[in-house]
Amino acid sequence: MREKFAQQLEKNKTVTEESFAEMKTKTYHNGDDVKVGDKILFGMTLEIDENEQKQISMIMLCENQIDYYETDDRHVIADTYLPIIKLK
């Protein structure tokens, strides 16, 4: 799973006190608090309702949470900076 976030792990900056103060959302998708020094990563989750309507949402996670997720292959898109993921 780490390879899906390789670009973000390389390019995203860590949270500083200044950037933390400016953040509107200070919790990750799983409810954990964002902390100074974290490297925030982004992924997309896919929900499909009973009418086969698809809704993609962007979520925030941190590096230590990557292993909680796996690729969601129900909807395939080209390799992207924001992978479509689901909880294991």
Residue pairs with C-beta under 8 A, 6 or more apart in sequence:
1 66
1 67
1 69
1 70
1 71
1 85
2 9
2 66
4 43
4 71
4 83
4 85
5 41
5 43
5 63
5 66
5 83
7 81
8 39
8 41
8 42
8 81
9 39
9 41
9 63
12 39
12 40
12 41
13 19
13 39
14 36
14 37
14 38
14 39
15 23
15 34
15 35
15 36
15 37
15 38
15 39
15 40
16 36
17 36
20 26
20 34
20 36
23 34
25 34
25 60
26 33
26 34
27 33
27 34
28 34
28 59
28 60
28 61
28 62
28 65
29 45
29 59
29 60
29 61
29 65
30 61
30 65
30 68
32 62
32 65
34 40
34 60
34 62
38 62
38 63
39 62
39 63
40 60
40 61
40 62
41 60
41 61
41 62
41 63
41 66
42 58
42 59
42 60
42 61
42 82
43 58
43 59
43 61
43 69
43 82
43 83
43 84
43 85
44 56
44 57
44 58
44 59
44 82
44 83
44 84
44 85
45 56
45 57
45 59
45 72
45 84
45 85
45 86
46 54
46 55
46 56
46 72
46 74
46 75
46 84
46 86
47 54
47 55
47 56
47 57
48 54
48 55
48 74
49 55
54 75
56 75
56 84
58 82
59 85
61 68
61 69
68 87
68 88
69 85
69 86
69 87
69 88
70 85
70 86
70 87
70 88
71 83
71 84
71 85
71 86
72 84
72 85
72 86
75 84
77 84
